[in-house]
Amino acid sequence: MGSDPPGRPMKLHAYQRLARDFLRNTPRAGLFLDLGLGKTAISLTALEERHLPVLVVAPKRVAEHVWPKERGLWRDDLTLALAAGTPTQRKAALDAGADVTVISRDNLKDAKPGYRTVILDELSSFKNRSSQRWKTARRLCKEAEHVWGLTGTPTPNGLIDLWAQMFLVDKGQRLGTTLTGYRARYFVAAGQLPSGVVIDWRLRPEAEENIHALISDVCLYMSSADELDMPPVTYNTIDVPLPPAARKHYQEFKDTLVLDLELIGDEIYSAANAAILSNKLRQVTSGFVFSDAQDSTYTRLHRAKLDALQEIVDGTGDNLLVFYNYVPESEMIREAFPQARMLDDPGALDAWDRQELPMLLAHPASAGHGLNLQYGGHTAVWASLTWDLELYLQANGRLARQGQEHPVVVHSLECEHTVDKVIANRLEEKEFDQTRLLDHVRSPL
């Protein structure tokens, strides 16, 4: 094992020392760390003089709160500049010459090449090679001597997502220099629109094993279930009957792409394509539907999921962390449960940590990274599921973390014979694919 750096008042666990040494010995590496394993501490303690200066790119909440705090705990010998705030403030931080400069991925365009090390915290957020974020990261990573990609969910939508992430890590050395070539070698088209655009890809025989083998020398996976004393997690599906009137609307919408709600509002709600239709169907199962107008108005259809949520409230003595996907959902929940507070409400997190808040409402995109909510409760409820596996796993991980003293229960409210079940099944398939990848590159510990 390598030695610990100076300015480190805390001790690393054995698995963290292994991961630290892996980063030190692998200039361009993917560190697939499960939730709660301390990727920030590992990365900070891995840094040596040869790695400086360092640019850390992270989600906004993590950049502004987690990295500065962890630097104080693990590496107070390193200077840190946070490139946040106004453009002038960000420029001053970027020009400060700090050992470690931290910037949110939303402001990444402000950063210029010249860092010896680039750390991409939540590497999976760079899975889209067409995004400006990815193109900017490519320019920064190309000239860096060391690139460390950190994530717990490298393939949130299947192995197609892996190419863009690995290109940033190894410049295309293992999976090829183009996404087109990667697809041609390892996938076949499994679904196409009439225009010819491929909307789904299927792995070729033995492609999965080949991809795993190709990246295994530069990727290390560690599971919290293996390394930490983690609380058990129970996933519970609550089937919610869709009321007859809402079922009728749902079926009409599904069959004709047009839902006529004349009886309740004299308005026509339409879906222009399959993607919009899927979104509209999710709205119906959630109890409302948006108007086609651009003013965010909506019509309430039913309260079936609110009734199911009430049964959970009545049946458990625990505080509830409730995930929603639409603003109308949160409004309907707050109206039905006046004790509920939003994640961003002043004082809400402190009240939750003190176990004084019966219900905390959070959008999965807001609660996905950098939050420790295990002290306020151990029960989560998905009022509506997300298609995004990364957000799903990260959100559930807010409760199932080290320090949680109770078994965690995750409830999912799903309307029977609807798109809710399609999303749930798809999440299971994605997680299965990802698990096989992570098992292949997992730690030898």
N, C-alpha and C positions, 0 to 999 in steps of 0.2 A: 504494500500500500504506500502511496505517496504521502508526504508530510502535509499537515494542515497549514494554511497560510497564516501570517501574522494578523493581528486585529480580529481574532475570531473568539469571542467570549463564550460561544456555545459549542457543544459537541455534536459531531455527525454520527448517525447510526451507521452500522456496517454496510448496509445496502447503499446508503448515500455516499460513503467513501468509494465504493465500487463504481458508482455512476460518475463521481467526480474524477476518478482516475481514467475512466473511459473517455470522458471529454478531453482530458489532458493529452491522452494518447491518440485521439482521433480528431485531427484538425477540422474536418468537415463531417459532422455527425448528426444523426437524428436520435433524440432521447425521448422515447415514448413512455412518459411517466403517468401512471394512473393517478387519479385524484388523491390529493392529500399526502403525496410522497415528498414534497418539498423541492420542486424543480428549481425554484429561485435560489434557495440556500445552496443546492448542489452546484448550480452554475456560478454563483458568486465565489464559492470556495475553490472552484476549479481554476479561476483566473490567476495567472502568473504574469510577471513583467512582460514576457514575450507576447501576451495577448492584448496588451494595452496600446492604444485606446479602444474602448468597446462601445458599440451602439446596441442598445436593447430596444426592440420594437415589440410592443405589447398592447393589448386592449386598453382603452382609456382608463378604466377603473383600476386595472392592475398596474398600469404605468404610473399613475399618480399616487397610489396608496400602498401597493404591495412592495414594489422594488425599493423605494426609498426607505420603508420600514425595515425590510429584510437586510438592506445594506448596513443599516445601523446595528443590527443584531449579529451579522456574520462577517462583515468586512469594513469596519470603520476606519481601516487604513487606506481605503480607496475613496477618492473624491467622486461625487455623483452630481450631475446636473440634470434637472428635469425640464425637458423642452415642452412646456405646456403654457397655456394662457394666450395672450395676444401674439400676433406675429412678431412684434418687437421683442417680447419676452422669450419666445421660442428661439429667435435668432441669437439673443444674448446667451442662452443656455448652450446652444450648438457651438457658439464661438468661444465658450469658456475654457476649453481645453481640459475638461475633466477626464479622469480615468474611465468613468462610466457615464455615458449619456443615455438617458431614457426618453423615448418619444412614443406617443400613441401611434398606432398604425394609420389613423385618420390623418395625421400630420406628417406622414412619412415623406411626402414630396419635399419637405423642407430640408431633409438630410442630404448631405453630399458624400460621395465616396471618399475614402481616406482612412477608414477605421480598420485596424488589424483584425478585429473580431466583430461579427454581427451575430446577435442572438435574436432569433425569431421566436418570441414567446407566443404560444398557440399557433404553431406552424400550419395547422389545418385551415386557418383563415386565409391562407395563400394558395388555396387549391384551384382557383380560377386563373388560368394563365392569360386570359383576355382582359383582366381587370388592371386598372392603373396601379393599384396597390402592388400587384405581382410584378408588373414591369419595373416599377421603382425599386422593389426589393431585388430584382434580378441585377440591376445595375450596381447596387450596393454590394451584393454578395459576390459578384464577379471579381471584384478587385480585392476582396477581403482574404486574408490568409486562413482565417478560421471562421466557419459558419456552424452554429449550433441551432438546430431546430427542435423546439420543445413542444410536445403535445401529448395528450392522452387519447386523442381520437384522430389518428392519421387518415382513416378512410371512412368519413361519415356517410358517404354516398356510394361506397364500393371502391374497388381498386383503381377505377378510372381516376379518382381524386389524387392518387399517390404520385402521378408523374410530375405535376407542377411543383409539388412540395420537394420531391427528391431532386429536381433540377436545380432548385435554389441551393440545396445542400451540396451536390456533387457535380454541378454543371452538366448534367446529362450523361455522366460516365457509366451509370449502371442501367438506367431505363431508357437511354437514348436521348438525343438532342431535340426531338420533335414529338409533340403529342400525336400527330398523325402516324408517325412510325411506331410509336408505342401501341396505339390502338390496332394497327395493322398486324403487329407481331403477336399480340396477346388476346385480342377480342374479335368478335364478329357482331355485326349489327343484329339486334334482336327486336327492334321496333322502329318504324319509320313513319313520318307524316307523308301525306300525298305529295308534298313539295320535294320529298327526298331527304329531308333533314332527319338524321338518326336521333331518336329520343331515348334509346336504351341499348346497352351493350352487354354481351354475354361472353364470359371467359372461354377461351379455347381449352381443349383438354390439356392438362398438366401446366397450363399457363400460371395458375396460382402458385404452385410449388416453385416454378422457375423465378417468378417475381420475388417471392420470399427469399430464395437463396441468393439472388443478386444483391439485395440490400442488407443482408444479415451482417456483413462485416462492418458497416458504418451505422447500424441502428441497434439500439438497446432498449428493451421493454422491461418494465417492472410493474407488477400488479400490487395494488394496495392490499388485496386479499392475501397475497403471499408474504408481504413485508411488514404489515401492520396488524395490530389487534383491532380489526374493524368490526363495527356492529353488523349483525345480519340484516339483510334487506328482504322484505317480502313485497312482491308486486301483486296487487289485487285489482282485477277488472270488475267494475260495477256496471252491469248492463242497464241502460236507461231506455225504457220504452218511449219511442217518439209518439206524441199524441196524434190521434187520427187526422186532425186538420193539418198539422205540420207534416205528417207523413204524406198526405195528399199533395201538399205544396212541393215537398221534396221529390216525389215521383214525377210530377209534372215538369219540374225544373230539369230533372235528370233526363227525361225522355225528349223534351222539346227545346231545351235550352232557354225557355221563356217561362217565367212564373208570373201568372196574372193574379194580383192581389186586390182586385177590384172590390171585393166584399169588405176588405178592412182598410182600404186607403185609396182606391181608385188610381193605383199607380202600376206601371209595368216594370218588372225587374228582369233584366236580360243578361245572358252570358255570351260574350263574343267568341270564345274559344274554350278548349278543354281546360286550360289552366285557370281561367276565370270561373268556369263551371265548378271545378274542384273547390275553389275558394268559396263560391256561393253555397255549395252544399255543406261546407264546414260551418258557414254562418247559420244555416238552417238548423243543424244539429245543436248549435250553441244557443239557439233560442231567438234569433233575430235575422234580419237581412238588410243589408245596405241598399239604399236607393241608387239608381244609376247616376243621379246627380252628383256633383263634385262637392257638396256641402256637408258630407259626412252624416247626413240624416239616415235614420234606419227605422224599421218597423219591428216591434217585438212580436214573436210568434208563439212562444211557450216558455214555461218555467220548469220543464222536466228536470234539467240538470241542477237547477237551484233547489228543487225538492230533494234530489239525491244528495246534494251537498248538506242540506239540513239534516238528513239522516246520519251523515258522518259526524256532524257536530253533536247530534244527540247521542250517538253511540260511542264516542270517545271522549276521554277526559283530557286529551292533549290539545295543545295549540296547533293550528293548521297553517301550513305553507301552501298557498293555492296558486297554481300557475294558470295564466290565461293567455290568449293569443290576440284578442280583439279588444279595443277600448270599450265597445258596448258591453262585452262580457263583464269587464271590471265595474262598469257603472251599474249593471244589473245586480252583481254580487254585493256591491256596497249598499245598494238600496235594500236588498233582502237581509243583509247582515251589517247593521250599523257599526258593529264593533270592529269591522275590518279596516285595515289601513294599508296604504300603498307603500311599496318598498322605499320610494324616494320621499315619502312624507317626513318632515323634520321630526327627529326623535324616534322614528319607527324602529330602526335597527336596535337602538339602545333598549327600547321597551321590549322588543323581541328577545334580546339576550338576557334580560331580567325575568323572562317568562311571564311578562305582564300583558302580552298581546295575544288575544285569542285567535286572530286570523291575520296573516300577512299576505298581501296580494303582490305577485311578481310576474312580470313578463320574462320568459326564459332567456331572451337576449340580454336582459338587464341583470339577471341573477346567475348567468352562466359562468362567470370567472371572478375570482378574487374575493368571494364572500364566504365567511364562515358563519353558518346559521345553525350549527349543531347544538348550541346551548339553549335555544329558545323552544325547541320542540323536536319531535321525531316522526311526524306524520305529514306527508305531502299529498296534494290532490291536484291532478291534471284535469281542469275543467274542460279543456280541449287540448289534444295532442299536437305537437309540432312534427313536421316532416323531417326536421333536422336532427339526426342522431347525435351530433356533437352537443347541440343545445340540450337535448333530452338527458344525456348522460351527465353533462356538467351541472345541470339544474338539480337532478337527483342527488348529485354529490355534495350539494350544499349541506345536507343533513347527514348523509352517510360518510362521516369524516372521523378522523382520530379525535377522541374527546367526547364523542357521542356516548351517552351512558345507557341508552335504550335501543332495542331493536327498532329499525326504521321500517315504516310501512308507506308504500307509494300506491295511492289509489288512482285509477284512471276511469273517468266517466265517459262511457262509450255508448252511443245510440246503436241499437241493434240493426243489422242489415243496412248500414250506411257507410259513408266514406270514413267514419271514425275507425271502423274495423280494418279498412284498407290501410290506413296510416299505421295502426298498431302492428299489423302483420309486416308492413314494410320496415318498420323500426327493428323488429325481431330479425328479419333477414339481413339488414345492414349490420346489426351488432354481431351476428354470426360470422359474417365475412370478415369483419374487423378483428374479432377474437382469434380467428385462425391466423391472420397476419401477425398479431401481437404474440401469440403463442410461439410462432416460429423464431422470433427475435428476442424472446424473453431472457431475462437475466439467468445466469447459471446458479445463482444463490437459491 
